[in-house]
Amino acid sequence: MYMELLKGKPLDDFVKTAKKTDIDRAHKLISDKINLLHKNRILHSDLHDRNIYVHKTRAGLEVKLIDFGLAKYFDDDLVETKENDFRFLGKRHRPNPNDATLYVAKRMLDMGNVISSDAAV
């Protein structure tokens, strides 16, 4: 069995030193990776800034999502909704504040706030 050597920095460290254009690109790549997971009916369930690594290469940025220990497949009763330009994934008629999908949405919002506050500096 082989494991890939993880290069780069956790997202929270990357954001502290990166240029705004690199942060914007990383945000897009992270969103694309999460969308790919969701299209394949997978919830990461533990997505936060220390489980997202960003590595700058000659070709551009690479983003890796790590720690899939709590990942799970969607149930058929999960639905996707769009509200105020945010996409949410959750159970119809009974949102659970402990649901991992709401946690992911909150962390993405937090990441946006970090990027916005960092850009203002």
Secondary structure, 3 states (H helix, E strand, C coil): CCCCCCCCEEHHHHHHHCCHHHHHHHHHHHHHHHHHHHHCCEECCCCCHHHEEEEEECCEEEEEECCCCCCEECCCCEEEEEECCEEEEEECCCCCCCCHHHHHHHHHHHHHHHHHHHHHC
